[in-house]
Amino acid sequence: MTIRVLGAGMGRTGTKSLQAAFEKLGYAKCHHMVELLRNPAQAKVWMAAYRGEAVDWQALLADYQATTDWPACRFYAELLREYPDAKVVLTVRDRERWYESVRETIYPWSTQAPAWFVRLIPPLHALRTLSKHNIWEGEFGGRFEDREHALTVFDAHIEAVQREVPADQLLVYSVEEGWEPLCQFLGHPVPTEPFPHLNERQQLQRALRVVKGAALVAQLGAAALVGWLSFVLLSGSG
């Protein structure tokens, strides 16, 4: 397989909906950041790309025909050079709503999820490591919590894509527009079923609460075990 369409929009611009839409239109598998949960070994390759090392894109993306979300959106220019016939879809949304969405969903995974507990779950650890070091500390310079700085980075990314991708290969698109502009751009008939508007906010927030709760239970359990062992050992020391 080869990449036929690239999603250049940052995460939380409707990228999960776009992934579902691409796959509904027949693009056999679309790469989204959640793929790292299924294949955590990919994280090392993406992190190498962030370091500026040479990456075999054909090998990394051999099983995909489309991409969207981080980390692929960071490398839209490199991927377009690798796949020069690919079309590019730049998902956009209101910048303030984008910031609030990221701040309340995917960003807390790098700041609130207990690192020691996440390390016990390799796929989650791989995803968190890539996000923390390459997106929040890398792309956003460790200043995502500075709203104006984060919005400046967001705006600059959109401007760069519009400047660097040939106009006849680019669609600037909001998932709120539905099927018509996307299908017209990609040359597909409009499906009869509704556009897949997916919103992961509640699921992501709930998953973070579960991880934090599980970590707390594990921590309390470990403390209780240490207390019990101490009692046993001290009781028998006389």
Buried (B, 14 or more C-beta within 10 A) or exposed (E): EEBBBBBBBBBBBBBBBBBBBBBBBEBEBBBBBBBBBEEBEBBEBBBEBBEEEEBEBEEBBEEBBBBBBBBBBBBBBEBBEBBEEBBBBBBBBEBEEBBBBBBBBBBBBBEEBBEEBBEEBEBBBBBBBBBBBBBBBBBBEEBBEEBEBBBBBBEEBBEEBBEEBEEEBBBBBBBEEBBEBBBEBBEBEEEEEEBBEBEBEEEBEEBBEEBBEBBEEBEEEEEEEEEEEEEEEEEEEE
